[in-house]
Amino acid sequence: MHLARKLILTAALAAVLPAWADVSRDDAAAIAQRVSQGRVLAVERSEAGNRPVWRVKVVTPAGDVRVVLIDMATGRPL
């Protein structure tokens, strides 16, 4: 599947997923890539504020390394 199509599908799914749905590692990577417009370097499970999150490390187009937290339940960036 082409990356653009996957990103569109992921964004559409994230908008309609119920709050209890678990977001996959691949979905979290796609969401982080979309919001940062960077390239994903790593994805790992973590916690933020007592809730499970995906910790996605990306490198931005400017070359900065950044961490994007994605809520595992909702798919929303924190």
MOTALIN-V554200 format. One line per field, one symbol per residue. phi: phi as a letter, one per 40 degrees, with the letter a starting at -180 (. if undefined). psi: psi as a letter, one per 40 degrees, with the letter a starting at -180 (. if undefined). burial: b if it has 24 or more other C-alpha atoms within 12 Angstrom, else e. A space follows every 50 residues. Layout:
# MOTALIN-V554200
phi: ???
psi: ???
burial: ???
This chain:
# MOTALIN-V554200
phi: .cdccccccccccccbccccccccdcccccccccccfbbcbabacabagg bcbcbbcbbcdcgccbbbcbcccbgccb
psi: hidddddddddddddehidehhhidddddddddddefahhdihiiaihff ihihhhhihideehhihhhhhdddehi.
burial: eeeeeebeebbebbeeeeeeeebbbbbbbbbbbbbbebbbebbeeeeeee eebbbbbbeeeeeeebbbbbbbbbbbbb
